[in-house]
Amino acid sequence: MQPYFYSVSEFIAMGKHGVFVWSCWAITIGVMLAFIIYSRKQRQSLIKQLTIQQARQAQRTTKTSIPVTKQAK
């Protein structure tokens, strides 16, 4: 059994197709990383919005739960 590539430089060149192969790999990894970063930022933003919404909801319920006293005539 003979190796397909005899050196690292031949592996990187890939028979003069290395530029295309490695650029496709770089683009794919770049897009995947961008998607991961975007998703994490969206998740953090959603958690922050939900926290603010819960705080506002809690303020509304405490304001409305104050007992109304009857005024003396």
C-alpha positions in Angstrom: 0.0 0.0 0.0 1.5 3.3 -1.1 0.5 6.6 0.5 -1.4 9.1 -1.7 0.7 12.0 -0.5 4.4 11.6 0.2 4.9 14.9 2.0 2.9 17.6 3.8 3.4 20.1 1.0 1.9 17.6 -1.5 -1.0 17.1 0.9 -1.6 20.9 1.1 -1.2 21.3 -2.7 -3.5 18.3 -3.4 -2.5 18.0 -6.9 -2.9 21.7 -7.7 -6.4 21.7 -6.3 -5.4 22.6 -2.8 -6.4 26.3 -3.2 -10.0 25.3 -3.9 -10.2 22.5 -1.3 -8.7 24.6 1.5 -10.8 27.7 0.6 -14.0 25.6 0.8 -12.9 24.2 4.2 -12.1 27.8 5.4 -15.5 29.1 4.2 -17.4 26.3 5.7 -15.7 26.6 9.1 -16.1 30.4 9.0 -19.8 30.1 8.3 -20.3 27.6 11.0 -18.4 29.7 13.6 -20.4 32.8 12.5 -23.7 30.8 13.0 -22.6 29.6 16.5 -21.6 33.2 17.5 -24.8 34.6 16.1 -26.9 32.0 17.9 -25.2 32.6 21.2 -25.7 36.3 21.0 -29.4 35.9 20.1 -29.8 33.5 23.0 -28.2 36.0 25.4 -30.4 38.8 24.0 -33.5 36.7 24.5 -32.6 35.8 28.0 -32.1 39.5 28.8 -35.4 40.4 27.3 -37.2 37.7 29.2 -35.6 38.8 32.4 -36.7 42.4 31.8 -40.2 41.2 30.9 -40.5 39.1 34.1 -39.3 42.0 36.2 -42.0 44.3 34.6 -44.6 41.6 35.1 -43.6 41.3 38.8 -43.9 45.0 39.3 -47.4 45.0 37.8 -48.6 42.2 40.0 -47.2 43.9 43.1 -48.9 47.2 42.2 -52.3 45.6 41.6 -52.1 43.3 44.6 -52.1 46.2 47.1 -55.4 46.0 48.9 -57.8 48.8 48.3 -59.1 50.3 51.5 -62.5 51.8 51.8 -62.5 55.4 52.5 -64.4 56.6 55.6 -67.3 58.9 54.9 
